[in-house]
Amino acid sequence: MAVLVEAISIIVRKDAISHRIPGGMSHFRSELPNRTFCEDDRICRIGFLSPEETASFADKLQALGLDFLDDSGAAMDFAVVDQQHGPTTVCTWLAFGRIPCDTAGNQVSACWLDDSDSITTDELTLCAGTLSTPAGWAFESSLSKNFQFTPTATA
């Protein structure tokens, strides 16, 4: 299975939520700041449009008990993933790629928990068949179809 990645996404390991956050998934869901949540059986995703919103939620996750980076700078319990470029730090447990999202051949960015040393074309096809998206998401009105980069204003 795989989860959609649009704009800037935080991908969280569900095993970390259940082991490290008091109240587990129920408490985690109560802390979500928007309606971009989606999940598969092993990871979940929440999306943001700005680095500031992303950093704020990452801080909240750490306050809840999750670890972001280890001493080497690699992602531990959650990772930040860019729609165009993938994980923003080393993340050995997460795979990222473009996968089909419908029978028309449209593709989206997605992540899935990577248990292997490499991802095959068959695995990408399998992930595409089980893509998790937020409630109400449709490709036609999505950032995947209408992506635009808006740089942060500088003074």
Secondary structure, 3 states (H helix, E strand, C coil): CEEEECCEEEEEEHHHHHHHCCCHHHHHHHCCCCCCCEECCCEEEEEECCHHHHHHHHHHHHHHCCCCECCCCCECCEEEEECCCEECCCCCCEEEEEEECCCCCCEEEEEEECCCCCCCHHHHHHHHHCEECCCCCCHHHCCCCCCCCCCCCCC
